Amino acid sequence: MTQPIPHHVLYELGCTEGSPATLRLLARDQDRRRLLLLRAVLDAADAAGADRCPPAARRGLAESWALLEAAERATPDRGATVRSLLLAPLVGPWAERALALLTGAGPPDPAAAAHALAHLAPLAAAAAVRAGVPFRLRLTATGGTLALPTLGALRTGPGTVPVDAHHSGGRLVLRADGPRAVTVRPQRGHGAWVERLLLQWRPTFTGR
C-alpha cells in the first residue's frame, strides 16, 4: 500500500516546484502503482474463465511476464531499464483496458481480451533485447505494424499478422509471413539498425 504524500511535497507541487527528492518520491509512487496494476491484470487473467480470457492468451501473458522478470534480473541497473519501459505513458491505459475486459460487468469478449493481452509481448521482447536476454517469442502485428518500444517498428501486411521473434548474440531476428526475415541490431539507449536496408523496419528516432 502506498504511503500518504507528505505535506511539504504537496506544498512544493502547489508552487509548481519540486526538489530532486520530491521527484524521486513521485517516480517511486508511480512505479508501485504501475506494478500493482500489472499484477492485477495477471491475477484477473488467471481467475477469468475461458469465455472471457482464452487459454492461449493467458499462456502468452504468463510467458511475456516471465520474460520481463528475466530481463529485470539481467540488467545491471537493478531493473531500471525494464521499469522505464513499464512506466511508458501508454502502458497504463493499456493495462486498465485489459483489466476492464477481464473483470468488467459487460458480456465477455474473448477476442478483444486476447488482442489486449497480446500487447505485453512486444514490451517484454524489447526489455529482453535491452537486457541481453535470449528468447524466442511469438508476437502479433496489428494494423500493419509491430512496435517494439525503444527499438523501432516492423511493417507487415494488413490485418493481424503473427511475427516470430528470436533474440540471441545481440541480434533480433523478426520473421513475419514470407521467406525474408529482418535482422535487427539494437543501438545503445534508443534505436536499432538492420543488417540490410529494408523498408520493413523503421528505427526509433534517436535525436542524433
PEJOLIN-V248726 format. One record per run of one state. SS is the DSSP state (@ for helix, = for strand, . for the rest). FROM is the first residue (numbers start at 1). LEN is the number of residues. Records with the same first field share a line. If there is no record, write none. Layout:
# PEJOLIN-V248726
SS: FROM-LEN ; FROM-LEN
This chain:
# PEJOLIN-V248726
.: 1-6 ; 15-5 ; 48-7 ; 75-5 ; 87-2 ; 104-6 ; 118-1 ; 132-3 ; 143-2 ; 149-3 ; 156-5 ; 169-2 ; 176-6 ; 187-5 ; 195-6 ; 204-5
@: 7-8 ; 20-28 ; 55-20 ; 80-7 ; 89-15 ; 110-8 ; 119-13
=: 135-8 ; 145-4 ; 152-4 ; 161-8 ; 171-5 ; 182-5 ; 192-3 ; 201-3
